[in-house]
Amino acid sequence: MTVHQISVFLENRAGQLAEITGILSENHIDLRALNIAETADYGVLRLITSDAQKASSVLLEHGFILTMTPVTAVAVPDRPGGLSELLRAMSEAQIDIEYMYSVFGQKNGLAYMIFRVADAEKLDAVLADCGLGTVSGEALGIH
């Protein structure tokens, strides 16, 4: 299942993450996942929120530069080796992972991962072969 990720470009200065999470909190937008990547000059904050459209609108109103990107949410067995088995299958299918990160919390013995891959259709086929599936936005608490 494709969900919308918000990527916010940040200056490397103290307080930006606090500012963004404060803005989202004031607007009753919950965080479902986040990841920060940085370089010497800037950072990229990747967010999955309860309401991507509202979150992006609010952040744009506050002057942040952002993009919306489709990513794939996957339910992985929450046990030793659960992720390793999926990654091995993806490697065998030669699926290039651009990046990945986890979603907050787990349910029913499943952990949730976010994947950005070069070929989402190929990933869907590998997931089906592994008996795994994508996760709906609703299951993650996304509107």
N, C-alpha and C positions, 0 to 999 in steps of 0.2 A: 504494500500500500504506500503510495506516495503521500508524504506530508510536506508542508511548507516550512522551510528553515529560513530564518532571518539572519543574514550576515551583516554585522554592524562594524564599520571601519572606525578604529579608535586611535587617537593620539596616544603615544606612550607617556602618560602623565597620571599621577596619583588621583584617584577619585572618580575616574570615568565609569568604572564598573558599578560603583555605589550610586552614581547618578542615574545610570540606566535602570538598575534594579529598583531604585526609588520611584522613578517615573512609572515603571510597569506596575509596581505595588499600588501607587496612588490611583491607577486606572483599573485596579482589580483584575490584573492579568497575571496568571500563574505561570511560573517557569516549569517546563517538563524536562528539559535537558539544556545543557550549555557546554560550550567548549571554547577555549581561548587559544589562539595561535598568535605568535608574535614574531616580529623582526626587530631590527635595531630602530627602525623609523616609525612603525605603526603596529597595531594589533588588529586581529579580526575576531570578533565575538560572534560565535554561532549559537543561535537560540532556537529552541522549539518551545512555543508558548501555547497557552490554552486558546488563544485567539490571534492567529498570525496577522490577519488583516487589521484588527484594532491595534495590535502592538506596533506594526510597521507604521501605521498612520500617526500614532502618538509619538513615536520616536522621530519620524520625519518632521512633525510639528516642532519638535525641540531641536531641530537642526542637525540631527545625526544623518550620516550618509550610510545607506544600506542597500542590500539586494535581497530578493526572495529567490530561493533555490529549491527545486523539488529534490527530496531525499527519500530513501526507502527505510521504513521502520520494520524491524524484524524481531520476532519472538525467538529467543534462543533458550534451550533448556538450562536452567540455573543449577548446574552441577559441574564438578570438575570434568573438563574436556568438552563441555557443550559448545563453547565458542570455537575451540580448536578444531572440532570436527567440521563445523561450518566453514571455517577459514581454509581448511585443507580441501574441501569440496570446491570452494571458490577458486583456489589456486589450480586445482586440476582442470577446471573449466576455463582457466586463463582469464578470470575476471579481474580487472585492474581496480583496486580500491584506491580512490583518490584520498579519502579520509573516512574515519569512523569514530564514534563515541557512544557512550551509554546514556540511557534515559534514567531519570531518577526513579528508584524503587523497582519492585518486581511483584508479580502476582502469580498465584497458582503454579509455582515452580518454574516460572519463566522470567528471564531477564530480557530487557529490550535494548536493542542496539539500533543506531542510526548509521546507515551506509550511504555514501556518495560514491557511485561507481560509474564507469564509462558506459556500461551496457546494462541498463536496468531490466530489460527483457530476459537477458541471459541469466541474471541473478534470480529472477522469478522462477526460471526453469530449474536452476540448481536447488533453490529452496524446496520446490515441489519434489525433486528427486530425494532430498534429505528428509522429507516428511515434515518440513517446516513451512511457515508461511509468513506473509507480511502482517503487520498489525494495523488495524484501522485507527484513524485519528480519534474516534470515539473511545476506543480501548485505552488510549493514552490521555484521555481527558481533554481532547482538542475539539473545539467547536468547528 
